[in-house]
């Protein structure tokens, strides 16, 4: 099936005992050198990190605990449409950190109204020595009409290895949803949807951060993974049964890479990657095995933030970015949509989706009728809004909504603890 790391239960129990009762692990009667102490500390951290190799439980009956009114955070992750027209939305609750967990809900009326959570993936547990989180990922409807939920499970915020996992619903239009057992694909995580290239291969964009880890893992627990760090391409030639790393690129100014590529007419891959200084461009001429030296794309300026890049049915490219213009930005504000008819050389349009400060993390899809759907969040910690924009290529080129069914800033998620006025019982006022 998918690539699996070796997993031992005994070391997990040992790790918990060592952290919770360290005096039993190191004898006071036996002198320990600095080098020995460091080796033992790193070994314990490796064993603790192995707790993230255990498959998380899928909560398919998450109410009432995870009802919208009980939530207090909202960071958008992804949005996807099924063959039957149902739209699924995924977002992060808890925080953008060790307390994170993932939720999924749906709409059966073109995004006008949204259900309570259908699925929750929450791997937190009070007995763990270090928090375990489910954070970042995406939704994707594959060419067979199956809905994939990709997610990252890691200890703390990032343990230096992370883990890209997936579960799949083969009949996402059904009244009762059934999900496959979660499986670990590779290390790291992902934030942008796979693509299918002209050869029929599925390309998945996995990031393994170019850093040792966060918090207790910052000492560097997995040095053997250093050669794999960066923006990687995983490939499946058997419709997602197995995935293999084809290649990758290390980035200057490394950050969360959140990369995505478009296949050009000549078969090369044109890929944007997030860095601390903005989006950078790198190109592969061999299907993702090797990549050009990253550079800033001509004419595109973007902050250290997620973007959305897609090849539309018309052949045009869509870029959703921050900024009033294609060549400028003011940080995480002014989320706008742009089109290119010459494979990224020039960009036209500029439809403002949301001008407010604190908007971020766009994801989307194009429906069969050509409509474009983009989800994004606003003020994650203070408001937690997840919003929907629906528009067309004509709207983008006009710079304003000209299509009948287009709409902006439409609500998907409103966490009740941050928006209590929306959940007050009007009968008791």
C-alpha positions in Angstrom: 0.0 0.0 0.0 1.5 3.4 0.9 5.0 3.9 2.2 5.1 3.2 6.0 7.9 3.9 8.5 8.9 1.2 11.0 6.7 1.5 14.1 7.4 0.0 17.6 4.9 0.3 20.4 7.4 -0.4 23.2 9.6 2.7 22.6 6.4 4.8 22.7 5.7 3.6 26.2 9.3 4.0 27.2 9.3 7.6 25.9 6.3 8.5 28.0 7.9 7.0 31.1 11.2 8.8 30.5 9.6 12.1 30.2 7.1 11.8 33.0 9.6 10.2 35.4 13.1 11.2 34.2 14.8 10.2 37.5 14.2 6.5 36.6 15.9 6.8 33.3 19.2 8.2 34.4 20.9 6.9 37.5 22.4 9.4 39.9 25.1 6.9 40.7 26.5 6.7 37.2 28.2 9.8 35.8 26.9 10.8 32.4 28.9 12.9 29.9 27.4 15.8 28.1 27.6 13.8 24.8 25.8 10.8 26.4 23.1 13.0 27.9 22.5 14.7 24.5 22.3 11.3 22.8 19.8 10.0 25.3 17.7 13.2 25.1 17.6 13.0 21.3 16.7 9.3 21.5 13.8 10.0 23.9 12.6 12.8 21.5 12.7 10.4 18.6 10.6 7.9 20.5 8.2 10.6 21.5 8.0 11.7 17.8 7.0 8.1 17.0 3.6 8.8 18.7 2.8 10.7 15.5 3.2 7.5 13.5 0.1 6.0 15.2 -3.0 6.3 12.9 -5.5 8.9 14.2 -9.1 8.1 14.9 -11.7 9.4 12.5 -14.6 11.0 14.4 -17.6 10.6 12.1 -20.1 11.5 14.9 -18.5 14.7 16.2 -21.6 16.4 17.6 -22.2 18.0 20.0 -18.6 18.4 21.1 -17.5 19.9 17.8 -20.6 21.8 17.0 -19.9 25.1 15.3 -21.2 27.0 18.4 -18.5 25.3 20.5 -15.5 26.2 18.3 -13.1 29.0 19.0 -10.7 29.1 16.0 -10.9 29.0 12.2 -8.1 28.5 9.7 -9.2 27.4 6.2 -7.5 24.3 4.7 -9.3 23.4 1.5 -12.4 23.1 -0.6 -13.5 20.5 -3.2 -16.6 19.6 -5.2 -17.9 16.0 -5.9 -19.2 14.7 -9.2 -22.7 15.2 -7.8 -22.1 18.8 -7.0 -21.7 18.6 -3.2 -19.0 21.0 -1.9 -16.8 19.9 1.0 -14.8 22.4 3.2 -12.0 21.6 5.6 -10.6 23.9 8.2 -8.4 23.8 11.4 -9.8 24.3 14.9 -8.0 24.8 18.1 -5.0 26.9 16.9 -2.3 27.1 14.3 -0.1 25.1 16.6 0.1 22.1 18.9 -3.6 22.2 19.8 -4.7 22.0 16.2 -7.3 19.5 14.8 -9.1 19.2 11.5 -12.8 19.5 10.7 -14.8 18.9 7.5 -18.3 20.0 6.6 -20.4 20.2 3.4 -22.9 22.1 1.4 -25.6 20.6 -0.9 -26.9 24.0 -2.2 -23.9 25.5 -4.0 -22.3 26.9 -0.9 -25.3 28.9 0.2 -25.6 27.0 3.5 -23.3 24.6 5.3 -23.6 21.6 7.6 -22.2 21.1 11.0 -19.0 19.1 11.0 -19.3 15.7 9.3 -15.7 14.5 10.1 -13.2 15.5 12.8 -9.6 14.4 13.0 -8.3 15.2 16.4 -5.3 13.3 17.7 -4.9 15.3 20.9 -4.8 13.3 24.1 -4.3 14.4 27.7 -1.9 11.5 28.6 0.7 12.3 25.9 4.0 13.8 27.2 4.0 16.4 24.3 1.0 17.6 22.4 0.1 15.8 19.1 -1.6 17.9 16.4 -3.4 17.5 13.1 -2.5 20.6 11.2 -2.6 21.7 7.5 -3.6 19.6 4.5 -6.2 19.9 1.8 -9.2 18.3 0.1 -9.1 16.8 -3.5 -11.6 15.1 -5.7 -9.6 12.7 -7.9 -10.4 11.8 -11.5 -12.4 8.8 -10.2 -14.7 11.1 -8.2 -13.3 10.0 -4.8 -12.8 12.6 -2.1 -9.3 12.7 -0.5 -8.6 14.3 2.9 -4.9 15.0 3.2 -3.6 16.1 6.6 -0.4 16.4 8.6 0.0 14.6 12.0 3.0 15.7 14.0 4.2 16.1 17.6 4.0 19.6 18.9 3.8 22.1 15.9 6.5 20.3 13.9 8.8 17.5 15.3 11.3 17.7 12.5 9.7 14.8 10.5 5.9 15.4 10.5 3.7 13.1 8.6 1.6 13.4 5.5 -1.5 11.3 5.9 -4.7 10.7 4.0 -8.2 9.2 4.2 -10.6 8.8 1.3 -14.3 8.7 0.8 -15.2 6.7 -2.3 -18.8 7.8 -2.4 -18.8 11.5 -1.3 -22.3 12.2 -2.5 -23.8 9.5 -0.3 -26.0 10.3 2.7 -23.8 8.1 4.9 -20.1 8.8 4.4 -17.6 6.0 4.8 -13.9 6.7 5.1 -10.8 4.6 4.5 -8.4 3.8 7.4 -5.9 6.7 7.6 -2.6 5.9 5.9 0.7 7.7 6.1 2.1 8.6 2.7 5.4 10.3 3.5 7.1 12.8 5.8 6.2 16.4 6.1 2.9 17.9 5.0 1.0 19.5 2.1 -1.2 22.5 1.5 -2.0 22.5 -2.2 -4.0 20.0 -4.3 -2.4 17.3 -6.4 -2.4 17.7 -10.2 -2.7 15.1 -13.0 -0.1 15.6 -15.7 -0.3 14.8 -19.4 1.0 11.3 -18.8 -1.8 10.5 -16.3 0.5 10.6 -13.3 -0.7 12.1 -10.1 1.7 14.7 -8.6 1.5 15.5 -4.9 3.3 18.5 -3.5 4.8 17.6 -0.1 6.9 19.9 2.0 9.4 18.8 4.6 10.5 22.0 6.4 14.1 23.0 6.1 14.4 23.3 9.9 15.2 20.9 12.7 11.8 21.2 14.3 9.8 23.5 16.6 9.9 23.8 20.4 11.4 20.7 22.1 12.4 19.3 18.7 14.5 22.3 17.6 17.7 20.5 18.6 17.4 18.4 15.5 16.0 14.9 16.0 16.0 13.6 12.4 19.3 14.6 10.7 19.0 11.6 8.3 16.1 13.5 6.7 18.1 16.6 5.9 18.7 15.6 2.3 15.0 15.3 1.7 14.1 18.7 3.2 12.5 21.3 0.9 9.7 21.3 -1.7 9.2 17.7 -2.9 7.1 16.0 -5.6 5.5 12.7 -4.9 4.2 10.7 -7.8 1.5 8.0 -8.1 1.1 5.9 -11.2 -1.6 3.6 -9.8 -4.4 6.1 -8.9 -3.1 6.8 -5.4 -2.4 3.2 -4.2 1.3 4.1 -3.8 3.4 7.2 -3.9 7.1 7.7 -4.6 9.2 10.8 -4.2 10.5 11.8 -7.6 12.5 14.9 -6.6 12.5 18.2 -4.9 14.2 21.5 -4.4 15.7 23.3 -1.4 14.6 26.9 -1.1 16.5 30.0 -0.1 14.8 32.0 2.6 13.0 28.8 3.7 9.5 28.9 5.2 6.4 26.7 5.0 6.7 26.0 1.3 3.1 25.5 0.3 4.1 24.9 -3.3 2.1 24.0 -6.4 3.0 23.5 -10.0 1.2 23.8 -13.4 2.3 21.7 -16.3 3.1 23.9 -19.3 2.3 22.9 -22.9 5.9 21.7 -23.4 5.5 19.3 -20.5 7.7 21.3 -18.1 6.5 22.2 -14.6 6.2 25.8 -13.5 6.1 25.9 -9.7 5.6 28.7 -7.2 6.9 28.2 -3.6 6.3 30.3 -0.5 9.4 31.7 1.2 10.0 34.2 4.0 10.6 36.9 1.3 7.6 36.0 -0.9 6.7 33.5 -3.6 9.6 32.2 -5.7 9.6 30.3 -9.0 11.4 27.2 -10.0 11.0 25.0 -13.2 11.4 21.3 -13.9 12.1 20.0 -17.4 12.0 16.3 -16.3 8.7 15.8 -14.6 9.9 16.9 -11.2 13.2 15.1 -10.7 15.3 18.2 -10.9 14.5 21.9 -10.6 16.0 25.2 -11.7 17.6 27.6 -9.2 14.6 29.4 -7.5 14.1 33.0 -8.3 11.5 35.6 -7.8 9.0 35.5 -10.7 9.0 38.6 -12.9 6.0 40.8 -12.2 4.6 38.9 -9.2 5.0 40.1 -5.7 3.5 38.2 -2.8 4.1 38.1 1.0 5.1 35.0 3.0 1.7 33.5 2.7 -0.2 30.8 0.9 -1.4 31.4 -2.7 -3.7 29.5 -5.0 -2.5 28.5 -8.5 -4.7 26.6 -11.0 -4.9 25.8 -14.7 -8.5 26.5 -15.8 -10.6 24.6 -18.4 -10.1 27.5 -20.8 -6.3 27.0 -20.7 -5.8 30.2 -18.8 -3.9 30.1 -15.5 -5.6 31.4 -12.3 -3.5 33.0 -9.5 -5.1 34.1 -6.2 -2.7 36.3 -4.3 -2.4 39.2 -1.9 -2.3 42.7 -3.3 -4.2 45.4 -5.2 -2.0 44.8 -8.2 -0.1 41.7 -9.5 3.3 43.3 -8.7 2.7 44.6 -5.2 1.2 43.6 -1.9 0.5 45.0 1.6 0.9 41.8 3.6 -2.1 39.6 4.3 -4.8 41.8 2.9 -6.4 42.5 -0.4 -7.0 38.9 -1.7 -7.3 39.2 -5.4 -7.7 37.0 -8.5 -5.7 37.2 -11.7 -5.5 35.4 -15.1 -2.7 34.6 -17.4 -3.1 33.5 -21.1 0.7 33.1 -21.7 1.7 30.6 -19.1 2.6 33.1 -16.4 4.5 35.7 -18.4 1.8 38.3 -17.9 -1.4 38.6 -15.8 -4.7 40.4 -16.4 -7.8 41.3 -14.5 -7.6 41.8 -10.8 -10.9 40.9 -9.1 -10.7 41.9 -5.4 -12.2 39.1 -3.4 -11.6 40.6 0.1 -9.8 43.8 0.9 -9.7 43.4 4.7 -6.5 42.9 6.7 -6.2 39.4 8.1 -7.5 37.5 5.0 -5.3 34.5 4.1 -4.9 30.9 2.8 -6.9 30.7 -0.4 -7.8 27.3 -1.9 -10.3 26.5 -4.6 -11.6 24.6 -7.6 -13.3 25.2 -10.9 -16.8 23.6 -11.4 -17.9 22.0 -14.7 -19.8 25.2 -15.7 -16.6 27.2 -15.4 -17.5 28.9 -12.1 -14.5 29.3 -9.7 -14.8 28.7 -6.0 -12.3 30.0 -3.5 -12.3 29.5 0.3 -10.2 31.6 2.6 -10.1 32.7 6.2 -10.3 36.1 8.0 -8.9 36.9 11.5 -8.3 33.3 12.4 -7.9 33.8 16.2 -10.3 36.7 16.8 -13.1 36.0 14.4 -12.2 32.6 12.8 -14.3 33.3 9.7 -14.0 30.9 6.7 -15.5 32.5 3.6 -16.4 31.6 0.1 -16.0 33.6 -3.1 -17.7 32.4 -6.3 -16.9 34.1 -9.6 -16.0 33.6 -13.2 -13.2 34.4 -15.6 -15.3 37.2 -17.0 -15.5 38.7 -13.5 -11.7 38.6 -13.1 -11.2 40.3 -16.5 -13.8 43.0 -15.7 -12.4 43.6 -12.2 -15.9 43.4 -10.7 -18.7 40.9 -10.5 -20.6 40.8 -13.9 -21.9 37.2 -13.7 -25.3 36.4 -12.4 -24.5 33.9 -9.6 -21.2 35.3 -8.5 -20.8 36.3 -4.8 -18.1 37.4 -2.4 -17.4 37.1 1.4 -20.1 34.4 1.7 -20.0 32.6 5.1 -18.9 28.9 5.4 -17.7 28.7 9.1 -18.4 31.1 12.0 -16.9 29.6 15.3 -19.5 30.3 18.1 -17.0 31.2 20.8 -15.7 34.0 18.6 -19.1 35.0 17.2 -21.5 34.3 20.0 -24.1 36.8 18.7 -24.8 34.4 15.8 -25.7 31.5 18.1 -27.8 33.4 20.7 -31.3 31.9 21.4 -33.5 34.7 20.1 -36.4 33.2 22.1 -34.7 34.1 25.4 -33.9 37.7 24.5 
